Amino acid sequence: MSINQARRSKIDLDGREASPFAIAISSAERAVLQMVRDALEHKRMRLAFQPAVYAADPDIIGFYEGYIRLLDEKQMTIPARDFMSVAETRELGREIDVAALRLGLMTLRRNPGVRIAVNMSARSVGYKPWTQLLRRVLGEYPGIGKGLILEINEASAMQMPDVLIPFMDELQGFGITFTLDDFGDSFTSLGLLYEFGFDIAKLDGRFIRNCHKDPENQPIVRAAIAMAQEFGMFLVAEAVETNDEANWLREQGVGCLQGYLFGKPELAPDFSKYLRARQPATAQG
């Protein structure tokens, strides 16, 4: 064995010693997980609400989507992208789902008549604290389900259809609406799509940027729109940032538009805007 081979062997194959890089990553992950645990324990989780407006009349809000946020010890807001990738595959991911659902239901109780979308994953269906919370609130507050929208990522939904399909069928009886999030992002079985019976399809945001002039994305968006319409799903486009994108999506038949063009996620939005836009115009004279 050459000197160089001996060095590589010691460096690459000695599993008893972790590299400084691996140690740093492990340490960073532990810090993130502890931060999440502390936030859950001390109830420092919040929802930031972003409006989705009707394409035909952007002054009317169709619903708000609640994005989970974490507050650190100094009450600084930390977005989900900074902790979900570490937490979502662990038990903490399920606890975050419970916190998001609790906050969404609390918002609906405090603001009757508003519609709130909360993200969930297929794993939530088999997690007793999540399902027990949902069923308890549905029993205690009849009619609250009509304001709740549950968003499920397409990839997550396809992992356990045998559990999710009957769950959705039951909960739709309480008025709950189900959204297939990131629609078009991955291959979907048409047979399963029909069986699920999703009410809303949300077009994946990565296809929306410059959709009005991107010849590669336009056929994808049109195909996704046609498929959603064929299955009777109301269409929402996310990540809309320009008027040109909004106008093109409106022409294609998208029902709701969501993105920074119409409002950023806010911890304390004015929910009265939702209700005021729906009030019939007062007769003049």
GULUMFI-896719 format. One line per 4 residues: their letters; for each residue x, y, z of N, C-alpha, C. Coordinates in steps of 0.02 Angstrom, whole numbers, plus 50000, padded with zeros to 5 digits. Example, Ala and Ser with C-alpha at 12.3 -4.5 7.8 and 13.67 -1.06 7.14 Angstrom:
BEGIN
AS	50660 49716 50390 50615 49775 50390 50660 49835 50390  50642 49888 50354 50684 49947 50357 50645 50002 50394 $
***
This chain:
BEGIN
MSIN	50042 49940 50000 50000 50000 50000 50044 50062 50000  50029 50110 49957 50068 50171 49953 50052 50217 50012  50095 50266 50021 50084 50314 50075 50017 50350 50066  50003 50371 50001 49941 50406 49987 49880 50362 50000 $
QARR	49885 50298 49980 49830 50252 49992 49818 50242 50067  49872 50238 50104 49866 50230 50176 49831 50290 50207  49850 50350 50182 49818 50411 50209 49744 50412 50193  49726 50394 50129 49655 50394 50110 49616 50344 50151 $
SKID	49648 50286 50163 49614 50234 50201 49599 50258 50271  49646 50292 50302 49635 50316 50370 49583 50371 50371  49586 50415 50321 49540 50472 50320 49469 50450 50302  49462 50407 50252 49396 50392 50225 49361 50334 50259 $
LDGR	49397 50288 50287 49366 50226 50309 49363 50219 50384  49395 50262 50422 49393 50256 50494 49329 50287 50520  49279 50245 50531 49214 50270 50552 49211 50290 50624  49264 50278 50661 49263 50295 50732 49271 50370 50745 $
EASP	49295 50405 50694 49306 50476 50701 49263 50515 50652  49221 50559 50679 49180 50601 50636 49219 50662 50613  49205 50684 50553 49240 50743 50527 49215 50806 50563  49255 50858 50566 49231 50921 50596 49168 50948 50562 $
FAIA	49163 50938 50495 49104 50960 50459 49042 50923 50483  49048 50857 50490 48991 50817 50513 48972 50836 50584  49022 50848 50626 49009 50868 50695 48972 50935 50696  48994 50981 50653 48962 51048 50651 48889 51042 50630 $
ISSA	48875 51001 50578 48806 50992 50555 48764 50961 50610  48791 50909 50642 48754 50876 50696 48739 50924 50752  48788 50965 50770 48779 51014 50823 48726 51066 50804  48727 51088 50741 48678 51137 50718 48608 51108 50719 $
ERAV	48601 51045 50698 48536 51013 50699 48509 51006 50770  48553 50988 50816 48531 50982 50886 48507 51049 50912  48542 51102 50893 48522 51169 50916 48453 51188 50888  48442 51172 50824 48377 51187 50793 48321 51147 50828 $
LQMV	48334 51083 50839 48283 51041 50871 48267 51065 50941  48318 51086 50978 48306 51112 51045 48266 51177 51043  48282 51219 50994 48244 51281 50985 48170 51267 50972  48156 51217 50930 48087 51198 50915 48053 51170 50978 $
RDAL	48088 51127 51014 48059 51098 51075 48041 51154 51125  48086 51201 51133 48073 51257 51179 48012 51298 51156  48008 51310 51091 47952 51350 51065 47886 51314 51076  47885 51248 51065 47824 51209 51076 47805 51209 51150 $
EHKR	47855 51199 51193 47842 51196 51265 47815 51262 51292  47841 51317 51267 47821 51382 51293 47770 51416 51247  47742 51377 51200 47689 51403 51156 47711 51465 51118  47771 51462 51090 47796 51517 51049 47790 51500 50975 $
MRLA	47735 51471 50956 47720 51458 50886 47663 51505 50865  47668 51530 50805 47617 51575 50778 47603 51556 50705  47546 51580 50680 47531 51574 50609 47536 51643 50578  47570 51646 50521 47572 51707 50481 47524 51696 50422 $
FQPA	47477 51741 50412 47423 51731 50365 47433 51771 50301  47429 51736 50244 47435 51768 50179 47369 51761 50141  47343 51815 50112 47279 51810 50077 47286 51778 50008  47235 51742 49989 47227 51718 49920 47164 51752 49894 $
VYAA	47172 51791 49840 47117 51832 49816 47085 51801 49754  47023 51820 49741 46990 51796 49681 47021 51829 49619  47036 51789 49569 47067 51815 49509 47022 51865 49474  46957 51852 49475 46910 51896 49441 46902 51964 49477 $
DPDI	46914 51965 49542 46910 52027 49581 46958 52023 49639  47020 52047 49630 47071 52042 49682 47055 52078 49747  47002 52119 49747 46981 52152 49809 46946 52104 49857  46926 52047 49831 46891 51997 49872 46938 51941 49890 $
IGFY	46946 51928 49954 46990 51876 49978 46952 51810 49981  46981 51758 49950 46949 51693 49951 46961 51656 50016  47023 51661 50041 47042 51630 50105 47110 51655 50125  47131 51638 50185 47198 51653 50208 47235 51587 50219 $
EGYI	47298 51584 50199 47338 51526 50216 47382 51542 50276  47381 51497 50325 47420 51507 50385 47486 51470 50381  47541 51507 50384 47608 51478 50382 47637 51476 50453  47661 51419 50474 47687 51413 50542 47751 51453 50550 $
RLLD	47755 51489 50606 47814 51528 50624 47832 51511 50696  47896 51520 50711 47921 51507 50778 47949 51573 50805  47937 51586 50869 47966 51644 50901 48021 51621 50947  48080 51654 50942 48134 51635 50986 48125 51670 51054 $
EKQM	48174 51662 51098 48168 51690 51165 48162 51767 51164  48187 51798 51111 48183 51870 51105 48123 51893 51065  48077 51845 51052 48015 51859 51014 48029 51877 50941  48086 51855 50916 48101 51865 50845 48068 51808 50805 $
TIPA	48039 51825 50748 48004 51776 50708 48052 51735 50666  48044 51669 50667 48085 51623 50628 48041 51585 50580  48050 51592 50514 48006 51557 50466 48019 51482 50465  47969 51446 50439 47972 51372 50440 48032 51345 50402 $
RDFM	48054 51380 50350 48110 51354 50310 48174 51345 50352  48177 51380 50409 48237 51377 50450 48236 51319 50500  48179 51285 50506 48177 51229 50553 48139 51168 50530  48095 51174 50480 48054 51117 50460 48095 51062 50428 $
SVAE	48146 51078 50390 48185 51026 50356 48219 50980 50406  48234 51007 50466 48265 50966 50518 48213 50930 50559  48155 50962 50571 48106 50935 50618 48053 50891 50586  48039 50899 50521 47980 50868 50491 47981 50792 50490 $
TREL	48040 50761 50489 48043 50688 50487 48047 50657 50557  48044 50699 50608 48047 50676 50676 47978 50685 50710  47973 50662 50771 47911 50670 50809 47893 50744 50815  47943 50786 50817 47930 50858 50822 47889 50883 50763 $
GREI	47898 50853 50705 47860 50873 50646 47786 50864 50657  47767 50809 50689 47697 50798 50705 47671 50848 50757  47714 50863 50805 47693 50912 50856 47684 50981 50825  47725 50998 50775 47716 51061 50740 47650 51062 50703 $
DVAA	47631 51006 50672 47567 51001 50638 47510 51013 50687  47515 50986 50747 47464 50997 50799 47460 51071 50817  47518 51102 50826 47519 51173 50844 47487 51215 50789  47502 51199 50726 47474 51237 50670 47398 51229 50668 $
LRLG	47374 51168 50678 47302 51156 50677 47268 51193 50735  47298 51190 50794 47269 51224 50852 47264 51299 50840  47316 51328 50812 47316 51400 50799 47264 51418 50745  47258 51375 50694 47209 51388 50642 47138 51385 50668 $
LMTL	47124 51335 50709 47056 51328 50738 47042 51385 50786  47092 51406 50823 47083 51462 50869 47066 51525 50830  47099 51535 50773 47086 51593 50732 47014 51592 50705  46991 51533 50685 46922 51527 50660 46871 51541 50715 $
RRNP	46885 51520 50776 46838 51533 50831 46834 51608 50846  46891 51641 50840 46893 51713 50856 46869 51756 50798  46868 51729 50738 46848 51767 50679 46797 51727 50638  46737 51719 50664 46687 51680 50628 46672 51708 50559 $
GVRI	46665 51663 50512 46650 51683 50443 46711 51684 50398  46771 51685 50428 46834 51686 50390 46852 51614 50370  46889 51606 50315 46914 51541 50295 46989 51540 50301  47014 51487 50334 47086 51481 50349 47111 51414 50322 $
AVNM	47167 51416 50286 47200 51355 50262 47259 51340 50308  47263 51277 50329 47318 51254 50372 47352 51195 50337  47418 51197 50336 47455 51142 50306 47457 51081 50352  47451 51023 50323 47457 50961 50360 47495 50912 50315 $
SARS	47513 50855 50343 47543 50801 50303 47502 50738 50315  47512 50690 50272 47474 50627 50279 47489 50594 50346  47548 50607 50374 47565 50576 50438 47520 50601 50494  47489 50660 50485 47445 50687 50537 47385 50643 50549 $
VGYK	47361 50610 50497 47300 50569 50502 47310 50513 50553  47370 50486 50558 47382 50432 50605 47410 50455 50672  47410 50520 50684 47438 50547 50746 47380 50568 50792  47371 50532 50846 47312 50541 50889 47304 50612 50916 $
PWTQ	47357 50644 50940 47347 50713 50965 47318 50760 50912  47337 50750 50848 47311 50792 50794 47238 50777 50780  47223 50713 50770 47154 50694 50754 47107 50707 50812  47130 50696 50873 47088 50708 50932 47071 50781 50939 $
LLRR	47121 50824 50927 47109 50896 50929 47057 50916 50878  47065 50893 50817 47018 50911 50763 46948 50888 50779  46940 50825 50799 46874 50798 50813 46841 50832 50874  46881 50847 50924 46854 50880 50983 46826 50949 50966 $
VLGE	46864 50988 50927 46842 51055 50910 46781 51053 50863  46781 51005 50817 46722 50997 50773 46660 50982 50813  46668 50943 50867 46611 50927 50909 46589 50985 50953  46637 51024 50977 46620 51079 51022 46595 51141 50986 $
YPGI	46616 51149 50924 46598 51209 50886 46567 51189 50819  46504 51170 50819 46471 51149 50757 46475 51204 50704  46493 51184 50644 46497 51231 50589 46566 51260 50578  46612 51249 50625 46679 51278 50618 46717 51247 50559 $
GKGL	46698 51185 50542 46731 51151 50486 46723 51187 50420  46669 51225 50413 46657 51260 50350 46709 51314 50336  46745 51335 50388 46796 51386 50379 46866 51357 50372  46872 51290 50381 46939 51260 50382 46956 51228 50315 $
ILEI	47015 51244 50291 47044 51213 50231 47108 51177 50253  47113 51113 50237 47173 51076 50253 47213 51064 50188  47275 51087 50188 47318 51081 50129 47367 51023 50138  47368 50979 50088 47411 50921 50090 47456 50921 50029 $
NEAS	47521 50917 50040 47569 50914 49986 47557 50852 49943  47563 50861 49877 47549 50806 49831 47590 50743 49846  47655 50753 49858 47698 50696 49872 47677 50660 49936  47657 50698 49986 47636 50669 50050 47571 50630 50041 $
AMQM	47524 50658 50002 47460 50625 49992 47468 50557 49959  47515 50552 49912 47524 50491 49875 47558 50435 49916  47583 50452 49975 47618 50402 50015 47570 50354 50050  47511 50378 50068 47465 50335 50105 47392 50348 50085 $
PDVL	47374 50336 50022 47306 50350 49999 47252 50309 50034  47268 50247 50054 47219 50204 50086 47194 50233 50152  47236 50272 50185 47216 50304 50248 47185 50372 50235  47213 50409 50189 47193 50478 50177 47125 50484 50143 $
IPFM	47111 50440 50096 47048 50446 50058 46986 50440 50103  46980 50388 50146 46922 50385 50190 46921 50442 50241  46980 50464 50263 46984 50520 50310 46955 50583 50279  46974 50597 50217 46948 50656 50182 46874 50650 50171 $
DELQ	46851 50593 50152 46779 50582 50139 46738 50597 50202  46763 50574 50259 46727 50586 50322 46727 50660 50340  46786 50692 50336 46792 50761 50359 46758 50811 50312  46752 50793 50248 46716 50837 50203 46642 50841 50222 $
GFGI	46618 50790 50259 46550 50792 50285 46540 50845 50338  46594 50869 50368 46591 50923 50417 46602 50991 50385  46607 50992 50319 46617 51055 50283 46689 51073 50271  46736 51031 50293 46807 51046 50283 46826 51039 50210 $
TFTL	46865 51086 50185 46889 51085 50116 46961 51059 50115  46977 51021 50063 47044 50993 50056 47078 51019 49993  47140 51042 50002 47180 51068 49947 47238 51021 49932  47249 51006 49868 47308 50970 49846 47362 51021 49831 $
DDFG	47411 51026 49877 47463 51077 49871 47518 51054 49823  47553 51103 49793 47607 51089 49746 47584 51046 49688  47524 51059 49664 47495 51020 49609 47539 51028 49547  47557 50972 49516 47598 50973 49457 47672 50964 49471 $
DSFT	47690 50962 49536 47760 50956 49553 47787 50885 49543  47744 50835 49549 47766 50766 49541 47712 50726 49504  47731 50666 49482 47684 50625 49445 47627 50603 49489  47566 50611 49466 47507 50592 49503 47468 50540 49465 $
SLGL	47449 50486 49499 47405 50436 49469 47336 50466 49458  47312 50466 49397 47247 50496 49383 47191 50459 49419  47199 50393 49426 47148 50355 49462 47145 50376 49535  47203 50384 49566 47205 50405 49636 47179 50477 49644 $
LYEF	47196 50519 49596 47173 50588 49599 47097 50591 49600  47066 50549 49560 46993 50547 49559 46965 50521 49625  46998 50470 49653 46974 50441 49716 46980 50489 49774  47033 50528 49775 47043 50575 49830 46985 50624 49835 $
GFDI	46965 50652 49780 46911 50701 49781 46932 50768 49812  46993 50792 49797 47014 50857 49823 46968 50911 49796  46956 50962 49838 46913 51018 49818 46952 51072 49781  47016 51081 49800 47057 51134 49773 47124 51105 49749 $
AKLD	47150 51131 49695 47217 51114 49672 47258 51179 49672  47314 51177 49706 47357 51237 49707 47417 51224 49662  47423 51264 49611 47478 51257 49563 47545 51272 49595  47593 51228 49583 47659 51235 49612 47691 51301 49591 $
GRFI	47716 51339 49640 47742 51405 49628 47801 51408 49580  47838 51354 49573 47897 51358 49529 47878 51362 49455  47814 51347 49440 47791 51354 49371 47760 51422 49357  47752 51462 49410 47715 51525 49403 47760 51583 49382 $
RNCH	47822 51583 49406 47867 51639 49390 47874 51647 49314  47858 51707 49290 47862 51724 49218 47819 51679 49175  47765 51652 49203 47723 51606 49165 47692 51640 49104  47686 51706 49105 47656 51742 49048 47700 51742 48986 $
KDPE	47765 51727 48996 47810 51729 48938 47858 51670 48934  47852 51622 48978 47897 51565 48979 47868 51508 48937  47896 51495 48878 47868 51444 48834 47876 51373 48860  47920 51363 48909 47929 51296 48937 47877 51282 48992 $
NQPI	47863 51332 49032 47815 51322 49087 47742 51327 49065  47728 51365 49014 47658 51375 48993 47621 51310 48978  47650 51264 48939 47614 51201 48927 47602 51161 48990  47649 51164 49037 47641 51128 49101 47583 51158 49141 $
VRAA	47582 51224 49144 47528 51257 49181 47460 51244 49149  47458 51249 49083 47394 51236 49048 47371 51164 49059  47417 51116 49057 47399 51046 49067 47374 51035 49138  47407 51066 49187 47386 51059 49257 47317 51090 49267 $
IAMA	47305 51147 49235 47240 51180 49240 47186 51136 49210  47199 51108 49151 47150 51066 49117 47134 51004 49160  47186 50975 49190 47175 50915 49231 47133 50932 49293  47150 50987 49326 47113 51008 49385 47040 51022 49368 $
QEFG	47029 51056 49313 46960 51071 49292 46921 51007 49276  46955 50959 49244 46923 50896 49227 46899 50859 49290  46937 50866 49344 46919 50832 49406 46879 50876 49453  46857 50933 49429 46813 50976 49468 46847 51012 49526 $
MFLV	46912 51024 49520 46948 51058 49574 46955 51133 49559  46940 51173 49609 46949 51245 49604 47024 51259 49602  47046 51306 49561 47117 51318 49550 47143 51379 49586  47200 51369 49620 47236 51424 49653 47308 51423 49628 $
AEAV	47334 51481 49612 47404 51488 49592 47441 51524 49647  47496 51494 49670 47536 51526 49723 47597 51561 49694  47629 51600 49735 47691 51635 49717 47682 51683 49658  47624 51715 49655 47611 51765 49602 47642 51832 49625 $
ETND	47685 51859 49584 47722 51919 49605 47714 51979 49558  47688 51968 49498 47681 52024 49450 47611 52025 49420  47592 52084 49396 47527 52091 49363 47524 52049 49299  47579 52045 49263 47580 52006 49201 47565 51932 49216 $
EANW	47595 51905 49269 47581 51836 49288 47508 51829 49307  47483 51875 49347 47413 51872 49370 47365 51874 49311  47377 51919 49263 47332 51925 49206 47332 51862 49163  47391 51833 49152 47394 51772 49111 47359 51715 49146 $
LREQ	47368 51707 49211 47336 51653 49249 47260 51662 49249  47239 51724 49255 47167 51738 49253 47137 51717 49186  47172 51732 49132 47149 51714 49066 47145 51638 49056  47188 51601 49092 47190 51529 49085 47135 51494 49126 $
GVGC	47102 51532 49170 47048 51503 49209 47063 51489 49281  47118 51516 49307 47135 51507 49378 47086 51548 49420  47061 51518 49474 47010 51551 49514 47036 51598 49567  47091 51579 49601 47119 51621 49654 47194 51630 49643 $
LQGY	47219 51687 49664 47289 51704 49657 47318 51721 49726  47377 51694 49739 47409 51704 49804 47482 51721 49793  47507 51770 49829 47577 51789 49821 47589 51860 49847  47651 51881 49844 47669 51946 49872 47637 52004 49834 $
LFGK	47614 51992 49772 47579 52044 49735 47516 52066 49773  47486 52020 49810 47422 52034 49843 47429 52038 49919  47487 52021 49946 47496 52027 50017 47547 51977 50043  47587 51997 50090 47636 51953 50121 47605 51920 50183 $
PELA	47634 51865 50207 47609 51834 50268 47616 51882 50327  47563 51889 50367 47563 51934 50424 47539 51897 50486  47571 51912 50543 47550 51880 50605 47484 51907 50630  47468 51969 50614 47405 51999 50638 47370 52036 50580 $
PDFS	47342 51999 50533 47308 52032 50476 47241 52061 50498  47215 52104 50457 47149 52132 50469 47097 52086 50437  47071 52039 50476 47023 51990 50449 46957 52023 50429  46945 52083 50452 46882 52116 50433 46879 52130 50358 $
KYLR	46938 52134 50326 46939 52144 50253 46903 52087 50218  46911 52027 50243 46879 51968 50214 46803 51977 50216  46777 51997 50273 46705 52002 50282 46675 52063 50247  46712 52119 50249 46686 52181 50218 46675 52172 50143 $
ARQP	46721 52138 50110 46716 52130 50037 46657 52087 50017  46630 52048 50065 46574 52004 50049 46506 52035 50067  46507 52092 50100 46444 52124 50117 46411 52153 50055  46346 52143 50047 46312 52171 49988 46315 52247 49988 $
ATAQ	46322 52274 49930 46325 52347 49923 46261 52379 49950  46268 52432 49989 46211 52467 50018 46176 52506 49963  46110 52499 49963 46070 52537 49913 46080 52612 49924  46088 52648 49871 46098 52719 49874 46032 52756 49866 $
G	46028 52814 49900 45972 52859 49892 45912 52841 49931 $
***
